[in-house]
């Protein structure tokens, strides 16, 4: 139940229907759109939503549905149903084209069986009678004209007409040639008058030929004559034409008789085409407003996430502006949300968004909100928006409001959604406020759900102290003195009446006079609200700064862990190499000793030979003994930024960090850890130019690199290419996080990016940005 009946206009639902109608291909589809209404059957609502969602998926991700022709075959079927009537050539062509579309659509879904179950249900158990098309194709060609060979008689008549026309043409050409050679004809060629081929003769020569004059020129100097020789042939052609027409009527009547038993099936096909046109229009509108299918249930409740007003969204699109999303929850705990805040701050738009999206869902339409939004089912929707004063009914604005309040209080229940704009206005605030509070209390007792907007302080206080009611406010930047159009649930908002008046330029003495006229209590309430909002903004800014600092700490910690890993890896490598070298030395020494002993034995311990062998053994052992490289004295203390060279190699690097006796050295793109006593300091001149240039370019790239990339508006493959490049740089430079701005849209790009990044072993996890700063339109990538 909708009350009042003009609620559909007040909330913009009528305008939504008009926009959907623009996408219809047929009048039948538009007629179905006109019949759209709010439903209360949850199963039916879900079915319609799934149909629209599946068709939207086809339009965006699948091959085009073969919908080419939509004709009103219902009226043609009804005509064919009457005995003695027949469909003409054009009407049969419309039936033929429509049936071709029906069968192509059914074939399309059969190829995708099970992929679109709710759309498939539209033609479930609908038989495919292609025999109808065969009957029509036998008579009507693909241009909608009757085939010359539709019957033997028609073919004979058509042949006779062609022969008679040839004879008549040959005869009149002969007469025209003779008349021209005699100089009787006027300028020009043969022409048609009254459906007859005639010769243009000069008026003075009209007696020189026998025939029938059909016309003359405006000046009277030329007459158009049908020669006597041709007259009988043309009459024969006309008779044949009449005979051909009678045969065509006979054929079409017989074809209509063949079609008559299939009239009920034609009506079913008509219903399918109409529904497809209707669902297609809903899906196209859903694409226009970037709509999704929310989670639905049979409970009375609302949870909107990143919701936008569809009409406002379309209007802003033309101006290349974006709508601030709405997040609000109405459930058993917070049944009625009391919204306050400044004028022109978005209170009414917020409430209308809730009402319109609820109506759209209960009418089977997708809505511009995140797919995780939850929409319940309400049996009644009561709306009080705008001025409904009536001269005829002798109702003032306030009387009209009170009449609605009476209806609300008497008829509302736990399955009722109420939407009241500027609650309590229209009369003396001293009395309007208490009456509004009493009405709100009564509605709360009935467990109704909904949203009301107000400027009355007593309603804000009542909401803060009453179970089931929840305050909310539209945020206002009291520094820039402009609304932010963001709904914040949990606290009331100031009307900022004096601040707005001051910004507009109302004289200061008038403002002071006004301040003196309001009560001290009201001043205190309004001041507290303003201070609360200011404190809230400061806290929010501090929170943002803290989170930014935390991300820096995390990045530094990740870099430290990476350096530690480099150190451990280098340590293991050096120990392994030293062990391998020692093993090789021992092996060679053992072989040398064994060979020496063998030679001494073979020389039978000759003194000279033994002495020579001993000297040779000592020399060989001396050669294979690893002596530590002499340490070059360090002239100066090594500092961060100094260039150093490893003592046992020609490798040069720059000191990045010093930790006690350990140095963290940058060698090209790599980082290594070395003891101070294993390096010696070198001057910058000793460092090769290519090493300095490489390090300089690397340092510049690190300094200029920002671990944040914006791929909004890019195609999937372009976005992945950019992200891959940035990810490689971030890993190489030791960054711990990467921020990707991909936008929300339909979530396709977000899903594609996340699935791609999961393939990287370096990626630890991915998270959405905070809802207040972009939500699922931004992905944080945390690297291992």
HELIX and SHEET records of a PDB file:
HELIX    1   1 UNK A    7  UNK A   10  1                                   4    
HELIX    2   2 UNK A   13  UNK A   21  1                                   9    
HELIX    3   3 UNK A   27  UNK A   34  1                                   8    
HELIX    4   4 UNK A   42  UNK A   61  1                                  20    
HELIX    5   5 UNK A   73  UNK A   80  1                                   8    
HELIX    6   6 UNK A   89  UNK A  111  1                                  23    
HELIX    7   7 UNK A  117  UNK A  120  1                                   4    
HELIX    8   8 UNK A  121  UNK A  123  5                                   3    
HELIX    9   9 UNK A  131  UNK A  139  1                                   9    
HELIX   10  10 UNK A  152  UNK A  181  1                                  30    
HELIX   11  11 UNK A  203  UNK A  205  5                                   3    
HELIX   12  12 UNK A  228  UNK A  260  1                                  33    
HELIX   13  13 UNK A  263  UNK A  288  1                                  26    
HELIX   14  14 UNK A  310  UNK A  318  1                                   9    
HELIX   15  15 UNK A  347  UNK A  362  1                                  16    
HELIX   16  16 UNK A  397  UNK A  411  1                                  15    
HELIX   17  17 UNK A  429  UNK A  445  1                                  17    
HELIX   18  18 UNK A  457  UNK A  465  1                                   9    
HELIX   19  19 UNK A  497  UNK A  504  1                                   8    
HELIX   20  20 UNK A  508  UNK A  517  1                                  10    
HELIX   21  21 UNK A  520  UNK A  602  1                                  83    
HELIX   22  22 UNK A  607  UNK A  624  1                                  18    
HELIX   23  23 UNK A  676  UNK A  678  5                                   3    
HELIX   24  24 UNK A  684  UNK A  686  5                                   3    
HELIX   25  25 UNK A  689  UNK A  704  1                                  16    
HELIX   26  26 UNK A  716  UNK A  732  1                                  17    
HELIX   27  27 UNK A  748  UNK A  757  1                                  10    
HELIX   28  28 UNK A  771  UNK A  773  5                                   3    
HELIX   29  29 UNK A  775  UNK A  777  5                                   3    
SHEET    1   A 7 UNK A   2  UNK A   3  0                                        
SHEET    2   A 7 UNK A 380  UNK A 384  1                                        
SHEET    3   A 7 UNK A 416  UNK A 420  1                                        
SHEET    4   A 7 UNK A 449  UNK A 453  1                                        
SHEET    5   A 7 UNK A 336  UNK A 340  1                                        
SHEET    6   A 7 UNK A 469  UNK A 477  1                                        
SHEET    7   A 7 UNK A 482  UNK A 489 -1                                        
SHEET    1   B 4 UNK A 191  UNK A 193  0                                        
SHEET    2   B 4 UNK A 196  UNK A 202 -1                                        
SHEET    3   B 4 UNK A 222  UNK A 227 -1                                        
SHEET    4   B 4 UNK A 211  UNK A 216 -1                                        
SHEET    1   C 4 UNK A 295  UNK A 296  0                                        
SHEET    2   C 4 UNK A 374  UNK A 375  1                                        
SHEET    3   C 4 UNK A 302  UNK A 307 -1                                        
SHEET    4   C 4 UNK A 326  UNK A 330 -1                                        
SHEET    1   D 5 UNK A 670  UNK A 675  0                                        
SHEET    2   D 5 UNK A 662  UNK A 667 -1                                        
SHEET    3   D 5 UNK A 652  UNK A 659 -1                                        
SHEET    4   D 5 UNK A 643  UNK A 646 -1                                        
SHEET    5   D 5 UNK A 679  UNK A 682 -1                                        
SHEET    1   E 4 UNK A 708  UNK A 710  0                                        
SHEET    2   E 4 UNK A 737  UNK A 741  1                                        
SHEET    3   E 4 UNK A 778  UNK A 783 -1                                        
SHEET    4   E 4 UNK A 763  UNK A 768 -1                                        
END                                                                             
